[in-house]
Amino acid sequence: MTPKEIAAQYDAKVFETPEAAKVAGFVLTETMAPRNVWNKASAAQAIVTKLADKRTTGEATEIGLVIEPWSVTGCYLPAEPEPAAA
């Protein structure tokens, strides 16, 4: 499976850049930079599984993956909005 197919399986949004995820209100989590395509799918699976747990516990309302050419980053929309920085 490709990272996009994995995202679809978990009903996760897909973003092309971290900035796009941030603009949509998502909080970025871990980033993995695998060496090849197979490892990229494996990294996406590991990240989205952790995010699905956040959604199950109610910590996240939506989950997503930022899929870039050489990395995969997890992101989620928090159940409670992040406080604004002063």
Secondary structure as GFF3:
##gff-version 3
##sequence-region A 1 86
A	DSSP	alpha_helix	3	9	.	.	.	ID=ss1
A	DSSP	beta_strand	13	15	.	.	.	ID=ss2
A	DSSP	alpha_helix	18	23	.	.	.	ID=ss3
A	DSSP	beta_strand	27	32	.	.	.	ID=ss4
A	DSSP	alpha_helix	37	57	.	.	.	ID=ss5
A	DSSP	beta_strand	60	68	.	.	.	ID=ss6
A	DSSP	beta_strand	71	78	.	.	.	ID=ss7
###
